[in-house]
Amino acid sequence: MDERITQDARHFIDTVKRFVRDECMPVEDSIEETGMLPEALVGKMKDMGLFGLRIPSEYGGAGMDLLDYCYALKELSKSHDAIRAIMSVNNGIGSMAIVNDGTEEQKRHYLPLLASGEYIASFALTEPGAGSDASAIATTAEKTDRGWLLNGMKHFITNAPVADVFTVIAVTDREKRARGGISAFIVEKGSRGLRIGSLHNTMGGKGWLQAEVIFEDCFVPDAGLLGGQGSGFKIAMKTLNEGRLSAAASAIGIGERLLSMGIEYAKLRKQFGKPISEFEAIQWMLADSATELYAADRMLSDTAYRFDHGEDIRTQSSMTKLFATESAFKIADRVLQLHGGMGFMKETKVERMFRDIRAYRIFEGTSEIQRFMIARELLKD
Ligand SMILES: Cc1cc2nc3c(=O)[nH]c(=O)nc-3n(C[C@H](O)[C@H](O)[C@H](O)COP(=O)(O)OP(=O)(O)OC[C@H]3O[C@@H](n4cnc5c(N)ncnc54)[C@H](O)[C@@H]3O)c2cc1C
């Protein structure tokens, strides 16, 4: 474990490891079958404070540094992806805008609810016409006497069907758009004119939900404006910047679990009279996977540490997300391959992890967008 991780965090990470082994792994299959997280498990997660690890302690959270948080998250990600998903949005894209840019009143109201897990958060940026190019969003917010009227539609929004509060990014000035014409809003479940549309039917990620979010003259009071009119694009980008490291941490956690499953199977499975671990082809799969995980892990700890010390990590965050998620996908493919036909069977869990990890190269900015941002930095004058 990285030497810069605090002693307190190390103890907590050990607790998370035990929780994953004793409480999460035994219910993985039922989550996959039912698409539901057991209520008792979510209750334990709340008791452990998992929903508020990144929320400052004065607002009821644990106030963890990003470095410490990423390593706790990495351990939690070793079990079913739905367990990671339900808590990571409250700690990341669903709360960060309020933590970073909320008014004192907004922080005092929402953050304790998010930290305890009483409220589930959601972050609504992506639209049918605006994915990688977030500046092209069409959802609008028009000023009225008492607040704002939102109109438009978001899609692929994680947690939408179960969310109590949304951070919504909308256009407030069509001329200025990303240059001061986009604003962020806090929108509560049950707001007039807010509707959850169709649930997306996904390839993986059972138990964590994506849906459309529809705004039809949805009224948001003035107190729901987040960070000042026109600052929404910057807020969204800052939120995603940090979110990319969380995605990397989870991908590394999944990759580490897959590698240990691969090692175990390679030692057990015999063909041509000996364990397949004795074949060089299999050894190289394991060696390449371990090497990539080591590199990704060092990138993660270095970037998170620099973030905690106030450095601009935009490019490193893109590099870490890109490398960690692409590596984890390659590892899933190799580990599935070394399982042979068993890798294709549901009972090994590898096929589930192979499907789940695929989304990581897409959400929080696709791999192509990470490369685009890294190259833009390299080529700037
Ligand atoms: C499981 C899941 C959960 C999600 N959760 C959320 C959420 O909670 N909130 C939210 O707001 N969004 C969420 N998203 C949306 C996600 O952020 C977008 O899917 C992602 O940003 C890509 O946008 P898109 O799907 O519209 O793809 P597009 O932008 O249409 O991209 C299509 C392809 O073109 C490539 N491409 C686009 N532009 C360029 C370029 N300039 N250079 C090179 N290639 C390019 C892309 O990399 C991709 O391969 C989620 C998505 C998934 C899959």
The ligand as an SDF file (V2000), in Angstrom:
LIG
                    3D

 53 58  0  0  0  0  0  0  0  0999 V2000
  -22.8160    3.0950  -17.3290 C   0  0  0  0  0  0  0  0  0  0  0  0
  -22.8630    4.5490  -17.6290 C   0  0  0  0  0  0  0  0  0  0  0  0
  -23.1400    5.4600  -16.6110 C   0  0  0  0  0  0  0  0  0  0  0  0
  -23.2190    6.8350  -16.8870 C   0  0  0  0  0  0  0  0  0  0  0  0
  -23.5690    7.7010  -15.8830 N   0  0  0  0  0  0  0  0  0  0  0  0
  -23.7190    9.0140  -16.1680 C   0  0  0  0  0  0  0  0  0  0  0  0
  -24.1600    9.9320  -15.1600 C   0  0  0  0  0  0  0  0  0  0  0  0
  -24.4000    9.5650  -14.0070 O   0  0  0  0  0  0  0  0  0  0  0  0
  -24.3250   11.2310  -15.4990 N   0  0  0  0  0  0  0  0  0  0  0  0
  -24.0720   11.7020  -16.7500 C   0  0  0  0  0  0  0  0  0  0  0  0
  -24.2410   12.8950  -16.9700 O   0  0  0  0  0  0  0  0  0  0  0  0
  -23.6570   10.8570  -17.7300 N   0  0  0  0  0  0  0  0  0  0  0  0
  -23.4740    9.5290  -17.4740 C   0  0  0  0  0  0  0  0  0  0  0  0
  -23.0530    8.6600  -18.4550 N   0  0  0  0  0  0  0  0  0  0  0  0
  -22.8120    9.1670  -19.7900 C   0  0  0  0  0  0  0  0  0  0  0  0
  -21.3410    9.1610  -20.1990 C   0  0  0  0  0  0  0  0  0  0  0  0
  -20.6370   10.1570  -19.5180 O   0  0  0  0  0  0  0  0  0  0  0  0
  -21.3060    9.3190  -21.7320 C   0  0  0  0  0  0  0  0  0  0  0  0
  -21.8210    8.1190  -22.2640 O   0  0  0  0  0  0  0  0  0  0  0  0
  -19.9210    9.5830  -22.2650 C   0  0  0  0  0  0  0  0  0  0  0  0
  -19.4640   10.8650  -21.8860 O   0  0  0  0  0  0  0  0  0  0  0  0
  -19.8640    9.4940  -23.8030 C   0  0  0  0  0  0  0  0  0  0  0  0
  -20.8920   10.2200  -24.3920 O   0  0  0  0  0  0  0  0  0  0  0  0
  -21.8190    9.5030  -25.4960 P   0  0  0  0  0  0  0  0  0  0  0  0
  -22.3020    8.2420  -24.9260 O   0  0  0  0  0  0  0  0  0  0  0  0
  -22.8130   10.4840  -25.9670 O   0  0  0  0  0  0  0  0  0  0  0  0
  -20.8330    9.1520  -26.6830 O   0  0  0  0  0  0  0  0  0  0  0  0
  -20.4210   10.1190  -27.8960 P   0  0  0  0  0  0  0  0  0  0  0  0
  -19.9310   11.4090  -27.3560 O   0  0  0  0  0  0  0  0  0  0  0  0
  -21.5130   10.1490  -28.8950 O   0  0  0  0  0  0  0  0  0  0  0  0
  -19.1910    9.3530  -28.5090 O   0  0  0  0  0  0  0  0  0  0  0  0
  -19.3070    8.3070  -29.4780 C   0  0  0  0  0  0  0  0  0  0  0  0
  -17.8820    7.8810  -29.8580 C   0  0  0  0  0  0  0  0  0  0  0  0
  -17.1980    8.9970  -30.4770 O   0  0  0  0  0  0  0  0  0  0  0  0
  -15.9920    9.2530  -29.7890 C   0  0  0  0  0  0  0  0  0  0  0  0
  -15.7080   10.6660  -29.8160 N   0  0  0  0  0  0  0  0  0  0  0  0
  -16.5300   11.6970  -29.5070 C   0  0  0  0  0  0  0  0  0  0  0  0
  -15.8840   12.8690  -29.6320 N   0  0  0  0  0  0  0  0  0  0  0  0
  -14.6160   12.5840  -30.0050 C   0  0  0  0  0  0  0  0  0  0  0  0
  -13.4510   13.3570  -30.2720 C   0  0  0  0  0  0  0  0  0  0  0  0
  -13.4430   14.6800  -30.1700 N   0  0  0  0  0  0  0  0  0  0  0  0
  -12.3130   12.7120  -30.6380 N   0  0  0  0  0  0  0  0  0  0  0  0
  -12.3020   11.3600  -30.7440 C   0  0  0  0  0  0  0  0  0  0  0  0
  -13.3670   10.5700  -30.5030 N   0  0  0  0  0  0  0  0  0  0  0  0
  -14.4920   11.1640  -30.1310 C   0  0  0  0  0  0  0  0  0  0  0  0
  -16.2450    8.7320  -28.3630 C   0  0  0  0  0  0  0  0  0  0  0  0
  -15.0400    8.4740  -27.6880 O   0  0  0  0  0  0  0  0  0  0  0  0
  -17.0500    7.4930  -28.6510 C   0  0  0  0  0  0  0  0  0  0  0  0
  -16.1940    6.4430  -28.9890 O   0  0  0  0  0  0  0  0  0  0  0  0
  -22.9650    7.2930  -18.2030 C   0  0  0  0  0  0  0  0  0  0  0  0
  -22.6760    6.3910  -19.2090 C   0  0  0  0  0  0  0  0  0  0  0  0
  -22.6130    5.0300  -18.9320 C   0  0  0  0  0  0  0  0  0  0  0  0
  -22.2910    4.0720  -20.0430 C   0  0  0  0  0  0  0  0  0  0  0  0
  1  2  1  0
  2  3  1  0
  2 52  2  0
  3  4  2  0
  4  5  1  0
  4 50  1  0
  5  6  2  0
  6  7  1  0
  6 13  1  0
  7  8  2  0
  7  9  1  0
  9 10  1  0
 10 11  2  0
 10 12  1  0
 12 13  2  0
 13 14  1  0
 14 15  1  0
 14 50  1  0
 15 16  1  0
 16 17  1  0
 16 18  1  0
 18 19  1  0
 18 20  1  0
 20 21  1  0
 20 22  1  0
 22 23  1  0
 23 24  1  0
 24 25  2  0
 24 26  1  0
 24 27  1  0
 27 28  1  0
 28 29  2  0
 28 30  1  0
 28 31  1  0
 31 32  1  0
 32 33  1  0
 33 34  1  0
 33 48  1  0
 34 35  1  0
 35 36  1  0
 35 46  1  0
 36 37  1  0
 36 45  1  0
 37 38  2  0
 38 39  1  0
 39 40  1  0
 39 45  2  0
 40 41  1  0
 40 42  2  0
 42 43  1  0
 43 44  2  0
 44 45  1  0
 46 47  1  0
 46 48  1  0
 48 49  1  0
 50 51  2  0
 51 52  1  0
 52 53  1  0
M  END
$$$$
